[in-house]
Amino acid sequence: MHSDSMNLYWGDAHTNLRPFHEDIFQDAFDAARDLLDFWLIAYYPFVWEDFGGYNQESTRQRPVFLEQWQKLCSMTAKKNEPGRFVCYPGYEWHGDRRIWGDHNVFYPVDKAPLDDAETLTELYEHLRKLDGIAIPHHTAYQTKERGADWSLFDEQLSPFAEIYSGHGCSEGYGSPLSLDRNLAMGPMVQAGSAHAGLQRGHHFGFIGSGDIHAGYPMEWNKGLMACYAPELTRVSLWDAFHARRVYAVTGDRIELDVSLNGLAMGQRGTARLPYVIKTRVEGSDCLSHIQLLRNNVVIKSDFVSFDAGRTLPALAAYKLRCFFGWGPYLEKHPHVTERNWDIELSVENGSLKAVERLWMLYGQKILSQSPAGCRFRLTSSPATNSARQYDNQFPGMVFTIEGGPGTMVRLTINGKAHAFTIGEARSYPAVFAEWDAAETYMSSQYGITAQKLTDADYDISSIWHSSYKTHVGPAVHAAEFSAEITWEDTPADDGESWYYVRAIQANGQAAWSSPIWVTQA
């Protein structure tokens, strides 16, 4: 398995930096260095122009694009730091993507062109000379309407495809997640899906990445890319890209590795029956189900359940998830702006082992971290009541805590302390709401208090609705967030088959391994 001999690195291959983002190029690089191991920049050389009151997106080259591209290439040369942070220049191809589908182009060197090729065939010809790659994304939109056309595909130039992003999931029909976040471009069709490309006999890996246009790297829940490589250098990662040693996650950094009779994720080869498929997965929350697919069909499935009544050992690892946000929502409080949070987490009779950041916008920072706890400052955007929780920009953290049922966790939020044990947090999720602050806000803004509403026979829920809230837990035990599974399969077909693993957490976050292709020896 890759994890036995290589390191796991995390990156984003689709942070769109647009022409109007030039003032935050430096901020984006700084944030990427803080959040990621590697970053493939996706400069977005398009502008919006008014056509009789309708904003239309441009195609082809503009002088400002070339100037900004050269600036970004220069920045990648300066910011690339082997062993600490690796970055590559790249851009979203601005040829005829309507017909050929959207592709991001990346180069392993800093002096590279902003290609103005009109067709995908032309782009391929240019990339072969420069060792560039072209990564298709949101492939499951309508073919010839910016979905993938798998009839033209070069797996040497496109070693993987982006199957999950801010648009949703392009895995294929039957996936538990859908391509449903951009109504104008949707809905999804099977012909452009990853399943359709694999069915045609193409060989490519899977990644997730943002496809977000706010200039912020690694927006949680919009996709992330994992890569197994010997070391954190441009050459090592580039070799891993071509070897398809990559996989996709939705946002949580789910660690996943798969092998089949010694073949590792992304490889092609031969093997004798039975095929023995080994899977390791460590999630950031309770796992729900882990599925093995052969030729796009689920053939094996294992389940993990959260058991609040589990007998807990004296010492174990737990993962505790917290989100910070909510508060007055824009539909009724249009004047509300961002909210700042000053938070400290401390651990008694246990230790803090790791912190995972579930961040979506600028303004987040870990100030200190040690085995005794951590302190951090966060910023949340105003809530939108019409959107799902994950579509609101509420920052979160996952704390890995080693301890027992009596380990005390103290969470101090803007000066107010909340204390609970790991044992108590097994019965969570729970909400810590700032009711008093919400009542003060409602009184000063609208003259509303709970007493006034009660006296007038009105519901006082508006104060709860306007409360900033922290969502905590539950504390998930290691047996619930990690698993090692071995399956056997003996297919009747002696032709080439492909296998991959899909892991789903109880909170809906997911990971997909890149396929392994095998023919019976």
C-alpha positions in Angstrom: 0.0 0.0 0.0 1.2 3.6 -0.7 0.9 4.5 3.0 3.5 1.9 3.9 6.3 3.6 2.1 5.2 7.1 1.1 3.9 10.3 2.7 0.4 11.6 2.3 0.2 15.3 1.2 -2.8 17.5 0.8 -3.5 20.1 -1.9 -6.0 22.1 -3.9 -5.9 22.0 -7.7 -8.7 24.5 -8.4 -8.4 27.8 -6.5 -9.6 30.2 -9.2 -7.7 33.5 -9.0 -9.5 35.9 -11.2 -8.4 39.2 -12.8 -10.1 41.2 -10.1 -8.2 39.2 -7.4 -4.8 40.8 -8.2 -4.8 42.7 -4.9 -5.1 39.5 -2.9 -2.7 37.3 -4.9 -0.2 37.6 -2.0 -2.9 36.7 0.6 -3.9 33.7 -1.4 -0.3 32.4 -1.5 0.1 33.0 2.3 -3.2 31.2 3.0 -2.3 28.3 0.8 1.1 27.9 2.5 -0.7 27.8 5.9 -3.4 25.4 4.9 -1.9 23.1 2.3 1.2 21.0 1.4 0.9 21.8 -2.3 -1.1 24.1 -4.5 -1.9 24.0 -8.2 -3.0 27.5 -9.0 -5.9 27.8 -11.4 -5.7 31.4 -12.7 -9.1 32.3 -14.3 -8.5 34.3 -17.5 -12.0 35.4 -18.1 -13.9 38.7 -17.7 -17.6 39.6 -17.6 -18.8 42.0 -20.1 -22.3 43.7 -20.4 -24.4 42.7 -23.3 -27.6 44.8 -23.2 -27.9 44.3 -19.4 -26.8 40.6 -19.4 -23.3 39.8 -18.1 -21.5 37.5 -20.5 -18.3 35.7 -19.8 -15.4 36.2 -22.2 -13.3 33.7 -24.2 -9.8 34.0 -25.6 -6.9 36.2 -24.7 -6.9 39.7 -23.2 -3.7 41.8 -22.5 -4.3 41.9 -18.7 -4.4 38.1 -18.6 -0.8 37.8 -19.9 0.4 40.4 -17.5 -1.2 38.7 -14.5 -0.1 35.3 -15.7 3.5 36.4 -15.7 3.1 37.8 -12.2 1.6 34.6 -10.9 4.4 32.5 -12.6 7.0 34.7 -10.9 5.2 34.3 -7.5 5.2 30.5 -7.8 8.9 30.5 -8.4 9.5 32.6 -5.3 7.0 30.8 -3.1 7.9 27.3 -4.0 9.7 25.8 -0.9 10.6 22.1 -1.3 9.9 20.2 1.9 7.5 22.9 3.2 5.2 24.1 0.4 5.1 23.2 -3.2 3.2 25.3 -5.8 2.7 25.0 -9.6 1.5 27.6 -12.1 -1.8 26.8 -13.8 -4.9 28.3 -15.4 -8.4 27.4 -16.5 -8.2 26.8 -20.3 -10.1 29.5 -22.2 -10.5 27.8 -25.5 -13.8 26.3 -26.7 -14.6 24.6 -23.4 -18.3 24.6 -24.2 -17.6 21.9 -26.8 -14.7 20.1 -25.2 -15.4 20.6 -21.5 -13.6 22.5 -18.8 -9.9 21.8 -18.2 -7.3 23.2 -15.8 -3.8 23.3 -17.2 -0.8 22.9 -15.0 3.0 23.0 -15.6 5.9 21.6 -13.6 8.0 24.7 -14.4 7.5 28.5 -13.8 8.2 29.8 -17.3 5.2 28.5 -19.1 2.7 29.9 -21.6 -0.9 31.0 -21.1 -2.1 28.9 -24.0 -4.6 30.4 -26.3 -5.4 27.1 -28.1 -9.0 27.0 -29.4 -9.6 23.2 -29.5 -8.7 20.5 -27.1 -6.7 18.7 -29.8 -4.6 21.9 -30.3 -4.1 22.2 -26.5 -3.0 18.6 -26.3 -0.4 19.2 -29.0 1.1 22.1 -27.1 1.1 20.3 -23.7 3.0 17.3 -25.1 5.9 19.6 -25.8 5.9 21.2 -22.3 5.1 18.2 -20.0 1.9 20.0 -19.0 -1.3 18.3 -17.9 -5.0 19.2 -18.5 -7.4 18.1 -15.8 -11.1 17.9 -16.7 -13.6 19.0 -14.1 -17.4 19.1 -13.5 -17.4 16.5 -16.2 -21.0 15.3 -15.7 -22.6 18.4 -17.1 -24.2 18.1 -20.6 -21.7 17.1 -23.2 -20.9 20.0 -25.6 -22.3 22.4 -22.9 -19.1 22.3 -20.8 -19.4 18.7 -19.8 -16.7 16.1 -20.7 -16.6 14.6 -24.2 -14.8 11.3 -23.4 -14.4 10.5 -27.1 -11.4 12.8 -27.0 -9.2 12.0 -24.1 -5.4 11.5 -23.5 -4.7 9.7 -20.2 -1.0 10.7 -20.5 -2.0 14.4 -20.4 -5.0 14.0 -18.1 -3.8 11.4 -15.5 -6.7 12.3 -13.2 -10.1 14.0 -13.3 -11.8 16.3 -10.7 -14.9 14.4 -9.6 -15.9 16.6 -6.7 -15.8 20.4 -6.3 -17.9 23.4 -5.5 -20.2 22.2 -8.3 -20.9 18.9 -6.6 -20.1 15.3 -7.7 -19.4 14.0 -11.2 -18.8 10.4 -10.2 -21.9 9.1 -11.9 -25.5 8.0 -11.4 -25.8 6.0 -8.2 -23.3 8.2 -6.3 -24.6 9.3 -2.9 -23.6 12.9 -3.8 -25.0 14.9 -6.7 -23.9 17.6 -9.1 -26.4 20.1 -7.9 -24.8 23.4 -6.8 -24.8 25.3 -10.1 -28.4 25.2 -11.4 -27.6 27.2 -14.5 -25.0 24.7 -15.7 -26.9 21.6 -14.6 -28.4 19.1 -14.2 -26.0 16.2 -14.5 -25.9 13.7 -17.3 -24.4 10.2 -17.2 -22.5 10.6 -20.5 -20.0 13.1 -19.0 -19.6 11.3 -15.7 -16.4 9.6 -14.4 -18.2 6.3 -14.7 -18.8 7.0 -18.4 -15.1 7.8 -19.0 -14.0 4.6 -17.2 -16.6 2.5 -19.1 -14.9 3.7 -22.3 -11.7 2.1 -21.2 -9.9 5.3 -20.1 -7.5 5.2 -17.2 -7.5 8.2 -14.8 -7.4 8.9 -11.1 -9.9 10.9 -9.0 -9.3 14.2 -7.2 -11.5 16.7 -5.4 -10.7 20.5 -5.6 -12.5 23.7 -5.0 -13.5 25.4 -8.2 -14.3 28.4 -6.0 -14.0 32.0 -7.1 -13.5 33.8 -3.9 -9.7 33.6 -4.1 -9.4 31.5 -0.9 -7.5 28.2 -1.1 -9.0 25.0 0.2 -12.6 26.1 1.0 -13.9 23.2 3.2 -16.6 21.1 1.7 -15.8 22.1 -1.8 -13.2 19.4 -2.5 -9.6 18.6 -1.7 -6.9 16.5 -3.3 -4.7 13.9 -1.6 -1.4 12.6 -3.0 1.0 9.9 -2.0 4.6 10.8 -2.8 8.1 10.0 -1.3 8.8 13.7 -0.6 7.4 17.2 -0.9 9.1 18.4 -4.0 7.8 19.4 -7.5 9.5 16.5 -9.2 8.2 13.9 -6.6 4.6 15.2 -6.7 4.6 15.5 -10.5 5.7 11.9 -10.8 2.9 11.0 -8.4 0.4 12.9 -10.5 1.3 10.9 -13.6 1.2 7.6 -11.6 -2.3 8.5 -10.4 -1.3 8.2 -6.7 -4.1 10.6 -5.9 -7.6 10.5 -4.4 -10.5 12.8 -3.8 -12.2 14.0 -0.7 -15.2 16.4 -0.2 -13.5 18.4 2.5 -12.7 16.4 5.6 -9.1 15.0 5.4 -10.1 11.4 5.3 -7.0 9.2 5.0 -7.6 6.4 2.5 -5.4 3.7 1.0 -6.3 0.7 -1.1 -4.4 -2.2 -2.6 -5.3 -5.2 -4.7 -2.9 -8.2 -4.7 0.0 -5.9 -4.3 -1.2 -3.3 -6.9 -1.6 0.1 -5.3 -4.1 2.8 -6.0 -3.8 4.2 -9.5 -1.9 1.2 -10.9 -2.6 -1.2 -13.7 -1.4 -4.8 -13.7 -2.2 -8.5 -13.6 -3.1 -10.7 -10.7 -4.2 -14.2 -9.9 -7.6 -14.9 -8.5 -8.9 -14.4 -5.9 -8.4 -10.7 -5.9 -7.7 -9.5 -2.3 -8.5 -5.9 -1.8 -7.2 -4.2 1.4 -8.5 -0.9 2.5 -7.4 1.5 5.3 -9.4 4.5 6.2 -9.2 7.0 9.0 -11.9 9.6 9.0 -12.4 13.0 10.7 -15.8 11.9 12.0 -17.7 8.6 12.5 -17.5 6.4 9.4 -20.8 5.3 8.0 -20.2 2.9 5.1 -17.2 1.8 3.1 -17.9 0.5 -0.3 -15.9 -1.4 -2.9 -16.9 -0.8 -6.5 -16.0 -3.1 -9.5 -16.6 -1.6 -12.9 -18.7 1.2 -11.4 -20.9 -1.2 -9.4 -20.9 -1.6 -5.6 -20.0 -5.3 -4.9 -19.0 -5.1 -1.2 -20.0 -2.8 1.6 -19.0 -2.5 5.3 -20.7 -0.4 7.9 -19.6 1.4 10.9 -22.0 2.7 13.5 -21.7 5.3 16.3 -22.5 3.6 19.6 -22.9 6.1 22.4 -23.2 3.2 24.9 -19.8 1.8 23.9 -17.6 0.7 26.8 -14.8 3.2 26.8 -11.2 2.2 27.6 -9.0 4.3 30.0 -7.1 5.7 27.1 -8.1 6.1 23.5 -8.2 8.6 20.6 -11.3 10.7 20.0 -12.3 13.2 17.4 -14.4 16.2 18.5 -15.9 18.4 15.8 -17.0 22.1 16.5 -18.6 24.6 14.2 -19.0 28.3 15.0 -21.6 30.6 13.4 -25.3 31.0 12.9 -26.6 34.2 14.6 -28.8 36.9 12.9 -29.6 35.8 9.4 -29.5 38.1 6.4 -33.1 37.6 5.3 -34.3 39.4 8.5 -31.1 41.2 9.4 -29.6 42.6 6.2 -27.3 45.0 8.1 -25.4 42.1 9.8 -21.7 41.7 8.9 -19.0 39.1 9.8 -18.6 37.9 13.3 -15.3 37.4 15.1 -14.6 34.6 17.5 -11.9 34.3 20.1 -11.8 30.7 21.3 -9.6 28.6 23.6 -9.8 24.9 24.0 -8.0 23.2 26.9 -7.6 19.5 27.8 -7.2 18.2 31.4 -6.2 14.6 32.1 -5.6 14.0 28.4 -3.8 15.6 25.5 -4.6 17.4 22.3 -2.9 15.4 19.4 -4.0 17.3 16.3 -6.2 20.0 14.9 -7.9 19.9 11.5 -9.2 23.1 10.1 -12.6 23.3 8.3 -12.3 26.8 7.0 -14.0 28.6 4.2 -12.8 32.2 4.1 -10.1 34.6 5.2 -9.9 35.7 8.8 -9.0 32.4 10.5 -5.9 31.8 12.6 -4.5 29.3 15.1 -2.7 31.5 17.7 -1.1 28.7 19.7 -1.2 24.9 20.0 0.2 22.4 22.5 -0.8 19.1 24.0 -2.6 21.1 26.7 -4.9 22.8 24.2 -5.0 25.6 21.6 -6.2 29.1 21.0 -7.6 30.4 17.8 -9.5 33.3 16.2 -12.2 32.7 13.6 -14.5 34.8 11.4 -17.9 33.6 10.3 -20.0 35.2 7.6 -23.6 36.2 8.2 -26.0 33.3 8.1 -28.4 32.7 5.2 -31.5 30.9 6.4 -32.3 29.6 2.9 -29.0 27.8 2.6 -27.9 24.5 4.2 -25.4 24.7 7.1 -22.4 23.6 5.0 -23.3 26.3 2.4 -23.0 29.0 5.0 -19.4 30.0 5.8 -19.3 28.8 9.4 -15.7 27.8 10.3 -15.0 24.6 12.1 -12.3 22.6 13.8 -11.8 18.9 14.4 -9.8 18.2 17.6 -8.1 14.8 18.0 -7.9 14.2 21.8 -6.2 11.4 23.5 -7.8 10.6 26.9 -10.5 8.7 28.6 -14.2 9.1 29.7 -13.1 11.5 32.5 -10.9 13.7 30.3 -12.1 17.3 30.8 -12.5 19.6 27.8 -13.0 23.3 28.4 -14.1 25.4 25.5 -14.0 29.2 26.1 -15.9 31.1 23.5 -15.5 34.9 23.5 -14.9 34.8 27.3 -17.6 32.3 28.2 -16.4 28.9 29.4 -18.2 25.6 28.7 -16.8 22.4 30.3 -17.6 18.8 29.6 -15.9 15.4 29.8 -15.2 13.1 26.9 -17.8 10.7 28.4 -20.4 13.4 28.4 -19.6 14.4 24.9 -20.4 10.9 23.8 -24.1 11.9 24.1 -23.6 15.0 21.9 -24.0 16.8 19.5 -24.9 19.8 21.6 -25.3 23.5 21.0 -23.9 26.3 23.1 -26.0 29.3 22.2 -25.3 32.9 23.1 -28.9 33.6 24.2 -28.1 36.6 26.5 -26.0 38.3 23.7 -28.9 37.7 21.3 -31.4 39.2 23.6 -29.2 42.3 24.1 -28.9 42.6 20.3 -32.6 42.2 19.7 -33.4 44.8 22.4 -30.9 47.4 21.0 -31.9 46.8 17.4 -35.6 46.3 17.6 -36.6 47.0 21.2 -37.5 43.3 21.6 -36.9 41.3 24.8 -38.1 37.9 25.9 -40.3 39.5 28.5 -42.0 41.9 26.1 -42.7 39.1 23.7 -44.1 36.9 26.5 -46.3 39.7 27.9 -47.7 40.4 24.5 -48.4 36.7 23.8 -45.7 36.4 21.1 -43.3 33.6 20.5 -39.8 34.3 21.9 -38.1 31.9 19.4 -36.8 35.0 17.5 -34.1 35.3 20.2 -32.9 31.7 19.6 -33.0 32.3 15.9 -30.7 35.3 16.3 -28.3 33.6 18.6 -24.7 32.9 17.6 -24.1 29.2 18.3 -21.4 26.7 18.7 -22.1 23.1 17.5 -20.1 20.5 19.4 -19.5 16.8 19.1 -20.1 14.1 19.6 -16.7 12.7 20.8 -16.1 9.9 18.2 -14.0 6.9 19.3 -11.1 5.6 17.2 -13.1 2.4 16.5 -15.8 4.6 14.9 -13.6 6.9 12.8 -11.1 4.3 11.5 -11.2 0.9 9.9 -9.1 -1.8 8.1 -11.0 -4.0 5.8 -10.0 -7.0 3.6 -12.3 -8.2 0.8 -12.0 -11.0 -1.7 -13.5 -11.0 -5.2 -13.5 -13.6 -8.0 -15.0 -12.0 -11.1 -16.1 -14.3 -13.9 -14.9 -11.8 -16.6 -11.2 -12.3 -17.4 -10.9 -8.9 -19.1 -9.6 -5.8 -17.4 -11.6 -4.6 -14.4 -11.3 -1.5 -12.3 -11.8 -1.3 -8.6 -12.1 1.7 -6.3 -13.3 2.4 -2.8 -15.8 5.0 -1.7 -15.9 5.9 2.0 -18.7 7.9 3.5 -18.8 9.4 7.0 -21.9 9.8 9.1 -21.8 13.6 8.5 -21.9 13.1 4.7 -18.3 13.8 4.0 -16.7 11.4 1.5 -13.5 10.1 0.0 -12.9 8.2 -3.3 -9.8 6.2 -4.0 -8.4 6.3 -7.5 -9.1 3.1 -9.4 -6.9 0.0 -9.6 -7.1 -1.7 -13.0 -6.4 -5.5 -13.1 -6.5 -8.3 -15.6 -6.4 -12.0 -14.6 -2.9 -13.5 -14.8 
